[in-house]
Amino acid sequence: MIDRERIERVFSPRGFNVCFFGEPEEASLYLADYLKGRKCAFGGSVTLEELGLYDRLTERPIWHWRDNPEEARREAQSAEVYLLSANALSLEGQIINIDGTGNRISTALFGPKEAIYVIGRNKVEETFEKALWRARNIAAVKNAIRLNRKTPCVKSGKCMDCNSPERICRGFSVITHPMMGVKTTLVFVDEDLGY
Ligand code: SF4
């Protein structure tokens, strides 16, 4: 179970808005209402897919998982609100993401005036070290499997820090505070979501 008090104690003083939902459906309904009439874009995210938020928004967000990928990745940079998840979050105060093309980590940091991270309880770790391990050995490996990459982790089930041409882990972002000028909200869901 998510420790709401502890999360608030760590992330609120850093300037993050923090909110909690018990179930994905509640978070999805809240976000659909909050985002009504706004130009949104999504980063690649199994969490967002599982929330079913794309189909719930009357104004369809820009999403390279639904639209022309190259155009959508660029167009997302001019969205008003950018939604994504985290590969891991540490209770020491870091949010970690790993990217292959860099669109997700770069757009979350600069471009849209607002970033919303939707984070299931499975992404929350005690320490930065554990969160980094999770991002590399759970999130990245599952993503490599989902994308059917020819990388060693797909066979071994753990990160081999490969130099494969198909390596999906090409850049890491570690956020400790909202970027200047970017309102940043962490939406926690007390269920496992994405990976
Ligand atoms: S660095 Fe290579 S082996 Fe490690 S998770 Fe990424 S793609 Fe897989």
Boltz pocket constraint, residues with backbone or C-beta under 6 A from the ligand:
constraints:
  - pocket:
      binder: B
      contacts: [[A, 136], [A, 140], [A, 141], [A, 144], [A, 151], [A, 152], [A, 153], [A, 154], [A, 158], [A, 159], [A, 160], [A, 161], [A, 162], [A, 163], [A, 164], [A, 166], [A, 167], [A, 168], [A, 169]]
      max_distance: 6.0
